Amino acid sequence: MSNHQSGRMNKMENLRIELFSDLIDHVQALMVADYGMSEDAGEQVGVSIVEFLSAHWAGIVLTIPRDYKFQLAKRDLEMYYSHKGDFTATALKWGLTERGARKVIERVVKRIIQKNQGRLFDDDPVRN
C-alpha cells in the first residue's frame, strides 16, 4: 500500500472514529436529559447503536445531506400534531417524562420555524 493510500485510510478511519464518538456522546446526552437514564446506561445505548451501524452497514459509502436537520422523526411529528397544549398528557401518551415531551415539541417547533423561514443573512443557496 502506498503512502497516499495509507494516508487516505487513516483519514477515513479518523472520520469514522469521530462520527461514532459523536454519535455515542449525542445519544448518551439525549438518554440522560430526555429519559433520565444514568450516564453509563446512556453511553451503552449509544455504543449499541454504533455497533448496530457497524455490523449492518459495513462497507457502505454514505453521503449525509446538509438538510438532515430538517428531517423530523415520524414519532416527533406525530407527537407534535397530537399535542393539545397539555405536556403531562402528551408525556403519558408517548411514555416520556414531561420534560422529555417538552423538549421534543420544542425541537419540532424550532425545526419547522427554521425550515419555513430560512436564513435571513445567508445567501449561500447550498445551505438554504
N, C-alpha and C positions, 0 to 999 in steps of 0.2 A: 504494500500500500504506500502510495506517495505521501509526502508531507502535506500536500494540498488536500488530498482526500482525508488524511488523518485530522487535519485542522477543521475540515468541514464536519467530520464525525464528532469531534469534541464540541463544536459549536452546537450541533443538533442535540447532543447529549446534555449539554448545559441548559439549552432551552427546554428540553423535556423535563429535566430536574426542576427548573424554575417553575414551569407550568404545574407540575404535580405538587410541588411545595406550596404554591399559591392556592391551589385547589384545596389541599388539606387544611391550610390556615383559614381559608374562607368558610369552608364547611364547618370547621370547629367553631369559629366565631358565631356563625348562624345558629348552630345547635345550642351553644351556651346562651346566647342572647334571646333567641326566639322560643326555645323549647326547654330552657332551664337545665340542660344537661351539664354534667361536670366537664371540665376541660379535657380530661382523659377520655371520657366517653365520646365527646365531640370529635376529638382527634381520631379515634378509632373509626367513627363513621366516615370521616374524610379519607383515611387510609383504605377503608373498604371500597369506597368509590374509585379511588385511584387504581387499586388492584383490579377491580372490575374493568375499568377502561383499558388497562394494560393487557389484560387477558383477552378481552373480546374485540378490541380494536387494534391489536398489534399489527404493525406493518402498513397501516393505512396512513396516507398523507391527507391531511385535512386542512382546509382553509377556513378560518372563522371570520365571517363578515363583520365589518365595522358596526353595523346596526344591530348586533346581537342584543344590546342592552334594551332595545325596544320590543324584543320578543318576550311576551309575558307568558308565564306558565299557565296552562289551562286552568289549573286549580285556583291560581291567584285571580284570574279574570272571573271565574265562577263565583269566588268569594266576594269580589268587588261588586258584581252585579246583584248578588243576593243580599248584600249588606243593606240594612234599613236604618242605620244610624246607631243601633244598639250593639256595642262591641262585645258585651257579655254574651248576648245571644249568638252573635257571629262566632265567637270563640268556642262556645259549646257545640254549635252545629259542625264546626270544622275540626274539633278536637285539639284546639290550641289554647294557650293562655290568652287572657285579654290583651296583654302586651304584645304577644305574637300576632294576634289578629290586627291590632292597630298598625303594627309595622308592615304587614302585608298590604293592608288597604292604603297606607301612606305611600308605600313603594309603587303600587299600581297608579295612584293618582299622580305622583311625580313623573312616572314614565309616560303616562297619557299626555300630560301637560307638555313635557319635552318633545314628544313626537308631534303634537299638534302645533306647537309654537315654533319649533326650530330654534336656531340660534340667531340672535339679533346682530352680533358683530362678526360673525364668522362667514366669510364669503367663499370658503373652500367647498365646492359642490360635492366633493368626495365625502366630507364629514357631515353634510346635511342630509 
